[in-house]
């Protein structure tokens, strides 16, 4: 059986039904993860859970140590990650309380550490298809079986935050044909690919972004109310999806780094080879 990682976003800080639960405190060579990892068994599948914003939602999107979070998942032997994330809608047909399984991303972040490979080792991993289709397909089917409205594809704009968009920005993204907007998932997806972990996003729509004009203004209270409803449904999707992901025999990201390291091997310092042993040691 494969090991499944779950990264919880706004509102998802725990998963019910775990057996043999324990906490794993990891210090990685990339620093501290957002929180201790929660490991356990769900329907016979080993699961590793991490709340990306930490306990009590203490870490903003710009402050998350994405490298440590994903490296910790790799260190714990995770084969695939399902990332649960709240998002805003940029299209009228994608309504609050819908789910979207995006297949593409657009990067509007700045200054984030979005690669493991720096300071003497260069790697260029293919990323044309940033989401792992085998995991995304399971999420779509699980949502459909629960009679939840799910959009099986879409482009997720990853903005820096923590402020929400201006109306000008929101309308710009709409003019580009974007579908949803959030603040975290692209950075995770990039690092998961470098760690050869298959990755997919379960995006829960809480609101229309500020482009949408109604008589009633969207408030944070309304967003939180929708968020809580979405999280309840997201947990139902995860309960169906996790065993199916755990039963997969192959993962599309498993050999993503095979040809990615460009640096001449004899010029890579030995300490760097040791640092990256878990990620690309089999190729060096």
C-alpha positions as a Markdown table, in Angstrom:
| # | Residue | x | y | z |
|---|---|---|---|---|
| 1 | Unk | 0.0 | 0.0 | 0.0 |
| 2 | Unk | 1.1 | 3.5 | -0.7 |
| 3 | Unk | 1.4 | 6.2 | 2.0 |
| 4 | Unk | -0.8 | 9.2 | 1.5 |
| 5 | Unk | -0.1 | 12.8 | 2.7 |
| 6 | Unk | -2.8 | 15.3 | 3.5 |
| 7 | Unk | -2.0 | 19.0 | 3.8 |
| 8 | Unk | -4.9 | 20.8 | 5.4 |
| 9 | Unk | -5.6 | 24.5 | 4.7 |
| 10 | Unk | -8.0 | 27.0 | 6.2 |
| 11 | Unk | -10.4 | 25.1 | 8.4 |
| 12 | Unk | -9.0 | 21.6 | 8.1 |
| 13 | Unk | -6.8 | 21.1 | 11.1 |
| 14 | Unk | -7.5 | 17.4 | 11.9 |
| 15 | Unk | -9.0 | 14.3 | 10.3 |
| 16 | Unk | -11.4 | 12.1 | 12.2 |
| 17 | Unk | -11.2 | 8.3 | 12.1 |
| 18 | Unk | -7.4 | 7.9 | 12.5 |
| 19 | Unk | -6.1 | 4.8 | 14.3 |
| 20 | Unk | -2.7 | 4.4 | 15.9 |
| 21 | Unk | -2.3 | 8.2 | 16.0 |
| 22 | Unk | 1.0 | 9.7 | 16.9 |
| 23 | Unk | 2.9 | 13.0 | 16.4 |
| 24 | Unk | 6.1 | 13.2 | 14.5 |
| 25 | Unk | 8.3 | 16.2 | 15.2 |
| 26 | Unk | 10.8 | 16.7 | 12.4 |
| 27 | Unk | 13.6 | 19.2 | 11.9 |
| 28 | Unk | 14.7 | 19.2 | 8.3 |
| 29 | Unk | 17.8 | 20.6 | 6.7 |
| 30 | Unk | 15.4 | 23.2 | 5.3 |
| 31 | Unk | 14.2 | 24.3 | 8.8 |
| 32 | Unk | 11.0 | 23.6 | 10.8 |
| 33 | Unk | 7.7 | 22.5 | 9.2 |
| 34 | Unk | 4.5 | 24.3 | 10.0 |
| 35 | Unk | 3.7 | 21.9 | 12.8 |
| 36 | Unk | 4.3 | 18.3 | 14.0 |
| 37 | Unk | 3.1 | 15.7 | 11.5 |
| 38 | Unk | 0.1 | 13.6 | 12.6 |
| 39 | Unk | 0.5 | 10.0 | 11.4 |
| 40 | Unk | -2.0 | 7.2 | 11.6 |
| 41 | Unk | -4.0 | 4.6 | 9.8 |
| 42 | Unk | -7.3 | 5.3 | 7.9 |
| 43 | Unk | -9.1 | 2.3 | 6.4 |
| 44 | Unk | -5.9 | 0.4 | 6.3 |
| 45 | Unk | -3.9 | 3.1 | 4.6 |
| 46 | Unk | -1.0 | 4.9 | 6.3 |
| 47 | Unk | -1.7 | 8.6 | 6.3 |
| 48 | Unk | 0.5 | 11.7 | 7.2 |
| 49 | Unk | -1.4 | 14.9 | 8.0 |
| 50 | Unk | 0.0 | 18.4 | 8.3 |
| 51 | Unk | -1.9 | 21.7 | 8.8 |
| 52 | Unk | 0.0 | 24.1 | 6.6 |
| 53 | Unk | -0.8 | 27.1 | 8.7 |
| 54 | Unk | 0.1 | 25.4 | 12.0 |
| 55 | Unk | -2.0 | 24.7 | 15.0 |
| 56 | Unk | -4.5 | 27.6 | 15.5 |
| 57 | Unk | -3.7 | 29.0 | 12.0 |
| 58 | Unk | -0.7 | 31.0 | 13.1 |
| 59 | Unk | 1.4 | 31.1 | 9.9 |
| 60 | Unk | 0.4 | 33.3 | 6.9 |
| 61 | Unk | 0.8 | 32.0 | 3.3 |
| 62 | Unk | 3.9 | 34.1 | 2.9 |
| 63 | Unk | 5.6 | 32.8 | 6.0 |
| 64 | Unk | 5.0 | 29.1 | 5.4 |
| 65 | Unk | 8.2 | 27.0 | 5.2 |
| 66 | Unk | 7.0 | 25.1 | 2.1 |
| 67 | Unk | 10.3 | 23.4 | 1.6 |
| 68 | Unk | 10.4 | 22.0 | 5.2 |
| 69 | Unk | 6.7 | 20.9 | 4.9 |
| 70 | Unk | 7.2 | 18.9 | 1.7 |
| 71 | Unk | 10.7 | 17.6 | 2.6 |
| 72 | Unk | 9.1 | 16.2 | 5.9 |
| 73 | Unk | 6.5 | 14.4 | 3.8 |
| 74 | Unk | 9.3 | 12.9 | 1.7 |
| 75 | Unk | 11.2 | 11.9 | 4.8 |
| 76 | Unk | 8.1 | 10.1 | 6.2 |
| 77 | Unk | 7.8 | 8.1 | 2.9 |
| 78 | Unk | 4.7 | 9.8 | 1.4 |
| 79 | Unk | 3.9 | 8.7 | -2.2 |
| 80 | Unk | 1.1 | 11.2 | -2.9 |
| 81 | Unk | -0.2 | 14.4 | -1.4 |
| 82 | Unk | -3.8 | 15.6 | -1.4 |
| 83 | Unk | -3.8 | 19.3 | -0.6 |
| 84 | Unk | -7.1 | 20.7 | 0.7 |
| 85 | Unk | -7.4 | 24.5 | 0.1 |
| 86 | Unk | -10.0 | 27.2 | 0.4 |
| 87 | Unk | -10.2 | 29.4 | -2.7 |
| 88 | Unk | -12.2 | 32.2 | -4.4 |
| 89 | Unk | -14.0 | 31.8 | -7.7 |
| 90 | Unk | -13.2 | 33.9 | -10.8 |
| 91 | Unk | -16.1 | 32.5 | -12.9 |
| 92 | Unk | -19.8 | 32.8 | -12.3 |
| 93 | Unk | -20.4 | 29.1 | -13.0 |
| 94 | Unk | -18.0 | 28.1 | -10.2 |
| 95 | Unk | -20.1 | 28.8 | -7.2 |
| 96 | Unk | -19.5 | 29.0 | -3.5 |
| 97 | Unk | -19.5 | 25.5 | -1.9 |
| 98 | Unk | -18.4 | 23.9 | -5.2 |
| 99 | Unk | -15.2 | 22.0 | -5.4 |
| 100 | Unk | -12.5 | 22.4 | -8.1 |
| 101 | Unk | -9.7 | 19.9 | -8.9 |
| 102 | Unk | -7.4 | 22.3 | -10.8 |
| 103 | Unk | -5.1 | 21.0 | -13.5 |
| 104 | Unk | -3.1 | 24.1 | -14.0 |
| 105 | Unk | -1.5 | 27.0 | -12.0 |
| 106 | Unk | -0.5 | 30.6 | -12.6 |
| 107 | Unk | 2.2 | 32.0 | -10.3 |
| 108 | Unk | 1.7 | 35.5 | -8.9 |
| 109 | Unk | 3.8 | 35.0 | -5.8 |
| 110 | Unk | 7.1 | 36.7 | -5.1 |
| 111 | Unk | 10.1 | 35.9 | -3.0 |
| 112 | Unk | 9.2 | 32.4 | -2.0 |
| 113 | Unk | 11.6 | 29.5 | -1.7 |
| 114 | Unk | 10.0 | 27.3 | -4.3 |
| 115 | Unk | 12.9 | 24.9 | -5.1 |
| 116 | Unk | 15.1 | 22.6 | -3.1 |
| 117 | Unk | 18.0 | 23.0 | -5.5 |
| 118 | Unk | 20.2 | 26.0 | -4.8 |
| 119 | Unk | 23.8 | 26.9 | -3.8 |
| 120 | Unk | 25.8 | 24.6 | -6.1 |
| 121 | Unk | 23.2 | 22.2 | -7.6 |
| 122 | Unk | 20.8 | 23.1 | -10.4 |
| 123 | Unk | 17.7 | 21.1 | -11.4 |
| 124 | Unk | 15.0 | 21.8 | -13.9 |
| 125 | Unk | 12.1 | 19.5 | -13.4 |
| 126 | Unk | 9.3 | 19.1 | -16.0 |
| 127 | Unk | 6.2 | 20.9 | -14.8 |
| 128 | Unk | 3.9 | 21.3 | -17.8 |
| 129 | Unk | 1.3 | 19.2 | -16.1 |
| 130 | Unk | 1.7 | 20.3 | -12.4 |
| 131 | Unk | -1.1 | 18.0 | -11.0 |
| 132 | Unk | -0.8 | 14.3 | -10.9 |
| 133 | Unk | -3.7 | 13.0 | -12.9 |
| 134 | Unk | -4.1 | 9.6 | -11.1 |
| 135 | Unk | -4.8 | 11.4 | -7.8 |
| 136 | Unk | -6.9 | 14.1 | -9.3 |
| 137 | Unk | -9.2 | 11.5 | -11.0 |
| 138 | Unk | -9.8 | 9.8 | -7.7 |
| 139 | Unk | -10.8 | 13.1 | -6.1 |
| 140 | Unk | -13.2 | 13.9 | -8.9 |
| 141 | Unk | -14.9 | 10.5 | -8.8 |
| 142 | Unk | -15.2 | 10.7 | -5.0 |
| 143 | Unk | -16.9 | 14.1 | -5.1 |
| 144 | Unk | -19.3 | 12.9 | -7.9 |
| 145 | Unk | -20.2 | 9.8 | -5.9 |
| 146 | Unk | -21.2 | 12.1 | -3.0 |
| 147 | Unk | -23.4 | 14.2 | -5.3 |
| 148 | Unk | -21.2 | 17.2 | -4.7 |
| 149 | Unk | -20.7 | 19.8 | -7.4 |
| 150 | Unk | -17.1 | 19.3 | -8.6 |
| 151 | Unk | -15.3 | 20.9 | -11.6 |
| 152 | Unk | -12.7 | 18.4 | -12.8 |
| 153 | Unk | -10.3 | 21.0 | -14.2 |
| 154 | Unk | -9.4 | 24.7 | -14.0 |
| 155 | Unk | -6.5 | 27.1 | -13.5 |
| 156 | Unk | -5.6 | 28.2 | -10.0 |
| 157 | Unk | -4.0 | 31.6 | -9.7 |
| 158 | Unk | -1.6 | 31.5 | -6.8 |
| 159 | Unk | -1.3 | 35.0 | -5.4 |
| 160 | Unk | 1.1 | 36.2 | -2.7 |
| 161 | Unk | -1.4 | 37.5 | -0.1 |
| 162 | Unk | -2.2 | 37.6 | 2.7 |
| 163 | Unk | -4.4 | 40.4 | 1.5 |
| 164 | Unk | -7.2 | 39.5 | -0.9 |
| 165 | Unk | -7.2 | 40.8 | -4.4 |
| 166 | Unk | -8.0 | 44.3 | -5.5 |
| 167 | Unk | -10.9 | 44.5 | -7.9 |
| 168 | Unk | -8.5 | 45.5 | -10.7 |
| 169 | Unk | -6.4 | 42.3 | -10.1 |
| 170 | Unk | -9.5 | 40.2 | -9.9 |
| 171 | Unk | -10.8 | 41.5 | -13.2 |
| 172 | Unk | -7.3 | 41.0 | -14.8 |
| 173 | Unk | -7.3 | 37.4 | -13.8 |
| 174 | Unk | -10.8 | 36.9 | -15.2 |
| 175 | Unk | -9.7 | 38.5 | -18.5 |
| 176 | Unk | -6.9 | 35.9 | -18.6 |
| 177 | Unk | -9.4 | 33.1 | -18.3 |
| 178 | Unk | -8.4 | 32.0 | -14.8 |
| 179 | Unk | -10.9 | 29.9 | -12.8 |
| 180 | Unk | -10.0 | 30.1 | -9.0 |
| 181 | Unk | -7.6 | 32.0 | -6.8 |
| 182 | Unk | -5.7 | 31.0 | -3.7 |
| 183 | Unk | -2.4 | 31.7 | -1.9 |
| 184 | Unk | -0.6 | 28.4 | -1.3 |
| 185 | Unk | -0.9 | 25.4 | -3.7 |
| 186 | Unk | 1.4 | 26.2 | -6.5 |
| 187 | Unk | 4.4 | 26.5 | -4.2 |
| 188 | Unk | 3.6 | 23.1 | -2.7 |
| 189 | Unk | 3.1 | 21.6 | -6.1 |
| 190 | Unk | 6.5 | 22.7 | -7.4 |
| 191 | Unk | 8.3 | 21.2 | -4.4 |
| 192 | Unk | 6.2 | 18.0 | -4.4 |
| 193 | Unk | 7.3 | 17.5 | -8.0 |
| 194 | Unk | 11.0 | 18.0 | -7.0 |
| 195 | Unk | 10.4 | 15.5 | -4.2 |
| 196 | Unk | 8.9 | 13.0 | -6.7 |
| 197 | Unk | 5.6 | 13.0 | -4.7 |
| 198 | Unk | 2.4 | 13.0 | -6.8 |
| 199 | Unk | 0.3 | 16.0 | -5.9 |
| 200 | Unk | -3.3 | 17.1 | -6.4 |
| 201 | Unk | -5.5 | 19.9 | -5.0 |
| 202 | Unk | -8.9 | 19.6 | -3.6 |
| 203 | Unk | -10.0 | 23.3 | -3.8 |
| 204 | Unk | -13.1 | 24.3 | -1.9 |
| 205 | Unk | -14.8 | 27.5 | -3.1 |
| 206 | Unk | -15.8 | 29.8 | -0.3 |
| 207 | Unk | -16.8 | 32.9 | -2.3 |
| 208 | Unk | -16.7 | 34.8 | -5.5 |
| 209 | Unk | -13.6 | 36.9 | -5.6 |
| 210 | Unk | -14.2 | 40.7 | -5.4 |
| 211 | Unk | -15.0 | 41.0 | -9.1 |
| 212 | Unk | -18.5 | 39.8 | -8.4 |
| 213 | Unk | -20.9 | 42.6 | -7.7 |
| 214 | Unk | -24.0 | 41.9 | -5.7 |
| 215 | Unk | -26.3 | 43.9 | -3.5 |
| 216 | Unk | -24.8 | 42.1 | -0.5 |
| 217 | Unk | -21.1 | 42.5 | 0.0 |
| 218 | Unk | -19.0 | 39.5 | 0.7 |
| 219 | Unk | -17.8 | 39.5 | 4.3 |
| 220 | Unk | -15.2 | 37.5 | 6.1 |
| 221 | Unk | -18.0 | 36.1 | 8.2 |
| 222 | Unk | -19.8 | 34.8 | 5.1 |
| 223 | Unk | -16.5 | 33.2 | 3.9 |
| 224 | Unk | -15.9 | 31.5 | 7.2 |
| 225 | Unk | -19.5 | 30.1 | 7.2 |
| 226 | Unk | -19.0 | 28.6 | 3.7 |
| 227 | Unk | -15.5 | 27.4 | 4.7 |
| 228 | Unk | -17.0 | 25.3 | 7.5 |
| 229 | Unk | -19.6 | 23.8 | 5.2 |
| 230 | Unk | -16.9 | 23.0 | 2.7 |
| 231 | Unk | -14.6 | 21.4 | 5.2 |
| 232 | Unk | -17.4 | 19.0 | 6.3 |
| 233 | Unk | -17.8 | 17.9 | 2.6 |
| 234 | Unk | -14.0 | 17.8 | 2.0 |
| 235 | Unk | -13.7 | 15.3 | 4.9 |
| 236 | Unk | -16.3 | 13.1 | 3.2 |
| 237 | Unk | -14.3 | 13.3 | -0.1 |
| 238 | Unk | -11.1 | 12.4 | 1.7 |
| 239 | Unk | -12.7 | 9.4 | 3.4 |
| 240 | Unk | -13.5 | 7.9 | 0.0 |
| 241 | Unk | -10.3 | 9.1 | -1.8 |
| 242 | Unk | -7.6 | 8.2 | 0.7 |
| 243 | Unk | -8.0 | 4.4 | 0.5 |
| 244 | Unk | -8.1 | 4.6 | -3.3 |
| 245 | Unk | -5.0 | 6.6 | -3.5 |
| 246 | Unk | -3.3 | 4.2 | -1.1 |
| 247 | Unk | -4.1 | 1.3 | -3.4 |
| 248 | Unk | -2.5 | 2.9 | -6.5 |
| 249 | Unk | 0.5 | 0.9 | -7.7 |
| 250 | Unk | 2.2 | 3.6 | -9.7 |
| 251 | Unk | 2.6 | 7.3 | -9.3 |
| 252 | Unk | 3.3 | 9.8 | -12.2 |
| 253 | Unk | 5.8 | 11.8 | -10.2 |
| 254 | Unk | 7.9 | 8.8 | -9.0 |
| 255 | Unk | 10.8 | 9.4 | -11.4 |
| 256 | Unk | 10.3 | 13.2 | -12.1 |
| 257 | Unk | 13.9 | 14.0 | -11.2 |
| 258 | Unk | 15.6 | 11.3 | -13.3 |
| 259 | Unk | 17.0 | 13.8 | -15.8 |
| 260 | Unk | 16.4 | 17.0 | -14.0 |
| 261 | Unk | 19.8 | 17.6 | -12.3 |
| 262 | Unk | 21.9 | 19.6 | -14.8 |
| 263 | Unk | 25.0 | 20.3 | -12.7 |
| 264 | Unk | 28.1 | 18.3 | -13.6 |
| 265 | Unk | 28.3 | 15.5 | -11.1 |
| 266 | Unk | 31.9 | 15.9 | -10.1 |
| 267 | Unk | 31.3 | 19.6 | -9.4 |
| 268 | Unk | 28.6 | 18.9 | -6.8 |
| 269 | Unk | 30.2 | 19.3 | -3.3 |
| 270 | Unk | 30.0 | 16.1 | -1.2 |
| 271 | Unk | 28.0 | 17.9 | 1.5 |
| 272 | Unk | 25.5 | 18.9 | -1.1 |
| 273 | Unk | 25.2 | 15.3 | -2.3 |
| 274 | Unk | 24.5 | 14.2 | 1.3 |
| 275 | Unk | 22.0 | 17.0 | 1.7 |
| 276 | Unk | 20.1 | 15.9 | -1.4 |
| 277 | Unk | 20.5 | 12.2 | -0.9 |
| 278 | Unk | 16.8 | 11.7 | -0.1 |
| 279 | Unk | 15.7 | 13.7 | -3.1 |
| 280 | Unk | 18.1 | 12.7 | -5.9 |
| 281 | Unk | 20.7 | 10.4 | -4.4 |
| 282 | Unk | 19.7 | 7.6 | -6.7 |
| 283 | Unk | 20.5 | 9.7 | -9.7 |
| 284 | Unk | 23.8 | 11.1 | -8.5 |
